[in-house]
Amino acid sequence: MANINDLKQCPACKSATLAPAFASETHSHNSLNRLGKDLPPGIDPAFLKAFNKVHWSICKDCGLIFAGLRPAGAGSSAWYLPLFKHSEERGYDAFPLPEAYVSSKAKSNARLYDIITARGLIPQGARLFQVRCATGELLRLAKQDLDADVWGLDFFSSCVAHANAIMGETRVAQMTEPEPHNPFPQKKFDVIISNHMITHAHEPEALLGRFREWLSDDGVLIVHNEPDHQLTLKSFKAYSRGINFFHKQLFTEATFVSSMRCWGFEPERIQVTGNDARKFKKNMMFVCRKQKPIDAAKGDWKAGARLLRGWERRRRIAKFLRLV
């Protein structure tokens, strides 16, 4: 059973002026509720009962939507990865990896590498750390093309084995918690690439603190695949199985920028053009540089409340019409 944090303040701006995100939380507000007794071995059913409701809140000052009730980060390795793989149906964690998965990740990582290198964000010989590196294809390209000193983490042991195999040395390790640790001899990096980590973070301030610690003074943090809920929640298929339990912050572009400034980074949006521009519009990508933390901008919390009410209406319509 996990320890529980019940947040009484916004995890970004620290305001205690909060509003409940929903008039009454229901089954649809937590994706774990659909699991019932279908749990992976070792997961205590009392865990689901404890987090039946996660107390979604909206900060009335900065506008951030967040899960108020969440497991404490310490000790989460006992349950986090088994439950994540089971709940999110990540059945590809087998070695060797399925060919279709390897091919898909090779394509998406090559595209990400092209976007980043086109902007000159990975210098020749850079010390590069990628969090959630999947098959390691981006690391392989950076090592091959730029003689980068590459290191990485991924949740899945099969991806770790695959990445190390294609690079011919042990440069990727497994992580089992939402806030990763750096297990490598290299402790400072010129570039850190973070894939969909901040939305998941139980303790986002701690996560960004680690990134600050690991970055060189003039280093860059590149974050990508962070959903803009201002756009994603407007789909009839958004969170069709209930709001993802593993998503602890439901950012919009405005609240992401404001939060990152609170956590000591200045983010600059990377605008992507091409056939996949819409994907990068909905799933945000920023280059972030260290700065002193600054106070959050005033946000429109009522806009967040309207956004969530709209999502609830669309979800009911989609369910009635059997669109999902």
C-alpha positions in Angstrom: 0.0 0.0 0.0 1.4 3.4 -1.0 1.8 6.4 1.2 -0.6 9.1 0.3 0.0 12.8 -0.4 -3.2 15.0 -0.1 -2.2 18.3 -1.7 -3.7 21.3 0.0 -1.6 23.7 -2.2 -1.0 23.9 -6.0 2.1 21.9 -6.9 3.3 24.8 -9.1 2.5 28.2 -7.5 1.8 26.9 -3.9 -1.5 28.7 -3.7 -3.9 27.2 -1.2 -6.9 28.8 -3.0 -8.3 25.8 -4.8 -11.6 24.7 -6.4 -12.8 21.2 -6.9 -12.5 20.3 -10.6 -15.8 18.3 -10.6 -19.0 18.8 -8.6 -18.8 15.1 -7.8 -16.1 12.6 -8.9 -17.3 9.5 -10.6 -16.0 6.3 -12.2 -15.0 8.3 -15.3 -12.5 10.5 -13.4 -10.0 7.7 -12.7 -8.9 5.1 -15.3 -8.0 2.5 -12.5 -11.7 2.2 -11.6 -12.3 0.1 -14.7 -9.9 -2.6 -13.5 -12.0 -3.9 -10.6 -10.4 -7.1 -9.3 -8.3 -7.4 -12.5 -5.0 -6.5 -10.9 -1.4 -7.6 -11.5 0.2 -9.9 -9.0 1.4 -8.1 -5.8 -0.9 -5.1 -6.1 -3.1 -4.7 -3.0 -6.8 -4.2 -3.8 -6.7 -1.7 -1.0 -4.6 0.6 -3.3 -7.5 1.0 -5.7 -9.9 1.7 -2.8 -7.6 4.4 -1.4 -7.4 6.1 -4.8 -11.0 5.5 -6.0 -11.3 9.3 -6.1 -8.2 11.4 -6.6 -9.7 14.8 -5.7 -9.1 16.7 -9.0 -8.5 20.3 -8.2 -8.0 23.6 -10.0 -5.8 26.3 -8.7 -7.7 29.6 -8.6 -4.5 31.6 -8.9 -2.5 30.0 -11.8 -5.3 27.8 -13.2 -3.4 24.4 -13.1 -5.6 21.3 -13.0 -4.1 18.6 -10.9 -4.8 15.4 -8.9 -4.9 16.4 -5.2 -4.7 12.9 -3.9 -1.7 11.0 -5.1 0.8 8.4 -4.0 4.0 9.7 -2.4 7.0 9.3 -4.7 9.1 7.4 -2.1 8.5 3.7 -2.3 6.5 3.7 -5.5 8.8 1.3 -7.2 7.0 -1.6 -5.6 3.8 -1.0 -7.5 4.2 1.8 -10.1 5.6 -0.1 -13.1 3.5 -3.3 -12.7 0.3 -1.3 -12.4 1.3 1.1 -15.2 2.1 -1.8 -17.6 -1.2 -3.5 -16.7 -3.5 -0.5 -16.7 -2.1 1.1 -19.8 -1.8 -2.3 -21.6 1.9 -2.0 -22.4 2.2 -5.6 -23.6 5.3 -5.1 -25.7 7.7 -5.5 -22.7 9.2 -8.7 -24.0 12.6 -9.4 -25.4 13.2 -9.3 -28.3 10.9 -6.4 -28.8 8.1 -6.8 -31.3 9.3 -5.8 -34.8 6.4 -3.4 -35.3 7.2 -1.6 -32.1 10.9 -1.3 -33.0 10.0 0.1 -36.4 7.6 2.6 -35.0 10.0 3.9 -32.4 12.8 4.1 -34.9 10.7 6.3 -37.1 9.4 8.6 -34.2 12.8 8.9 -32.6 14.5 9.7 -35.9 11.8 12.4 -36.4 12.4 13.8 -33.0 16.2 13.8 -33.6 15.7 15.7 -36.8 13.6 18.4 -35.1 16.1 18.8 -32.3 19.2 18.8 -34.5 17.7 21.2 -37.0 17.7 23.8 -34.3 21.2 23.1 -33.2 20.2 21.9 -29.8 22.7 19.0 -29.5 26.3 20.3 -29.9 29.1 18.1 -31.3 30.3 15.8 -28.5 27.5 16.9 -26.2 26.7 15.0 -23.0 23.2 13.8 -23.7 20.7 12.2 -21.3 17.3 11.0 -22.5 14.5 10.0 -20.1 12.1 7.5 -21.5 14.3 6.7 -24.5 12.3 3.7 -25.7 14.5 1.7 -28.1 17.4 4.1 -27.9 17.3 5.1 -31.5 17.8 8.8 -30.8 20.7 8.1 -28.6 22.2 5.9 -31.3 21.9 8.6 -33.9 23.4 11.3 -31.6 26.4 9.0 -30.9 26.8 8.1 -34.6 26.4 11.6 -36.1 27.6 13.9 -33.3 29.9 11.8 -31.3 27.7 12.5 -28.3 28.3 11.0 -24.9 24.8 9.4 -24.6 22.9 8.0 -21.6 19.3 7.0 -21.1 16.5 5.6 -19.0 13.4 3.7 -19.8 10.6 2.0 -17.9 10.7 -1.3 -19.7 13.5 -3.8 -19.3 13.1 -5.0 -22.9 13.7 -1.5 -24.2 16.7 -1.1 -22.0 18.2 -4.4 -23.3 17.4 -3.4 -26.9 19.0 0.0 -26.6 22.1 -1.3 -25.0 22.4 -4.0 -27.7 22.2 -1.5 -30.6 24.8 0.8 -29.0 27.1 -2.1 -28.0 27.6 -0.9 -24.4 25.6 -0.3 -21.2 24.4 3.2 -21.6 20.7 2.8 -20.7 19.2 1.8 -17.3 15.7 1.0 -16.1 13.6 3.3 -14.0 10.7 2.2 -11.9 9.3 5.4 -10.4 7.7 8.6 -11.8 10.7 10.7 -10.6 13.8 9.1 -12.1 17.3 8.9 -10.6 20.6 9.2 -12.4 22.5 5.9 -11.8 25.4 6.8 -14.2 28.9 8.0 -13.5 28.2 11.0 -15.7 26.4 13.5 -13.4 26.2 16.6 -15.6 24.7 16.9 -19.0 24.6 19.5 -21.8 21.2 18.3 -23.0 18.4 16.4 -21.2 15.5 15.1 -23.3 12.3 14.3 -21.3 9.5 12.4 -22.8 6.0 12.8 -21.2 7.5 12.9 -17.7 6.1 16.2 -16.2 2.4 15.2 -16.8 3.2 12.0 -14.9 5.2 13.4 -12.0 3.9 12.8 -8.5 6.3 15.5 -7.3 6.9 17.7 -10.3 8.9 20.3 -8.3 11.3 17.5 -7.2 11.5 16.2 -10.8 12.4 19.6 -12.2 14.9 20.1 -9.3 16.7 17.0 -10.4 16.8 18.2 -14.0 18.3 21.5 -12.8 20.9 19.6 -10.8 21.8 17.4 -13.7 22.1 20.2 -16.3 25.2 22.2 -16.9 24.8 25.9 -16.4 24.2 26.6 -20.1 22.5 23.3 -20.7 19.1 22.8 -22.3 16.1 20.7 -21.2 14.0 19.5 -24.1 10.5 18.3 -23.0 8.1 16.7 -25.4 4.9 14.8 -25.6 3.3 16.8 -22.8 -0.4 17.0 -23.8 -2.1 20.4 -24.2 -5.5 19.6 -22.6 -7.0 22.7 -24.1 -6.9 20.7 -27.3 -6.8 17.1 -26.3 -9.9 17.2 -24.1 -12.0 18.4 -27.0 -11.8 15.1 -28.7 -14.7 12.7 -28.3 -12.1 10.0 -27.6 -10.2 11.9 -24.9 -9.8 9.7 -21.8 -12.4 7.3 -23.0 -11.5 4.8 -20.2 -11.5 7.5 -17.6 -8.9 10.2 -16.8 -5.5 8.5 -16.8 -4.6 7.7 -13.2 -0.9 8.2 -14.1 -1.5 11.8 -15.3 -1.2 14.0 -12.3 -1.1 17.4 -14.0 -3.5 18.2 -16.8 -1.6 21.1 -18.5 -2.7 23.6 -21.0 0.0 25.6 -22.8 -0.5 28.5 -20.5 -0.3 26.5 -17.3 2.6 24.5 -18.5 4.6 27.7 -19.1 3.6 29.2 -15.8 4.4 26.0 -13.9 7.8 25.6 -15.5 8.7 29.2 -14.5 7.7 28.3 -10.9 10.0 25.3 -11.1 13.0 27.3 -12.3 12.9 27.0 -16.1 12.1 29.4 -18.9 10.3 27.4 -21.6 10.2 28.3 -25.3 7.7 26.4 -27.5 9.1 24.5 -30.4 6.8 24.9 -33.3 6.9 22.0 -35.7 5.8 22.1 -39.4 5.1 19.3 -41.8 2.6 16.5 -42.0 2.8 15.7 -38.3 2.4 19.3 -37.2 -1.0 18.7 -35.6 0.5 15.9 -33.4 3.1 18.3 -32.1 0.5 21.0 -31.6 -1.6 18.7 -29.3 1.5 17.2 -27.6 3.7 20.1 -26.7 7.5 20.4 -27.1 9.6 23.0 -25.4 13.3 23.9 -25.0 13.8 25.0 -21.5 16.7 26.9 -19.9 17.5 27.3 -16.2 16.5 30.5 -14.5 15.6 31.5 -11.0 12.0 30.4 -10.1 9.5 33.2 -10.6 5.9 33.7 -9.4 3.2 32.1 -11.6 1.1 34.2 -13.9 -2.5 34.7 -13.0 -4.6 32.1 -14.8 -8.3 31.8 -15.7 -9.3 28.8 -13.5 -12.9 29.1 -14.7 -11.7 28.3 -18.2 -10.3 25.1 -16.9 -13.6 24.2 -15.2 -15.4 24.9 -18.5 -12.9 22.7 -20.3 -13.6 19.8 -18.0 -17.3 20.2 -18.1 -17.1 20.1 -21.9 -15.1 16.9 -21.8 -17.7 15.3 -19.5 -20.5 16.2 -22.0 -18.6 14.9 -25.0 -17.8 11.7 -23.1 -21.5 11.1 -22.3 -22.4 11.7 -25.9 -19.6 9.4 -27.2 -20.8 6.7 -24.8 -24.4 7.1 -25.9 -23.5 7.0 -29.6 -21.0 4.2 -29.0 -18.2 6.2 -30.6 -15.7 4.8 -28.2 
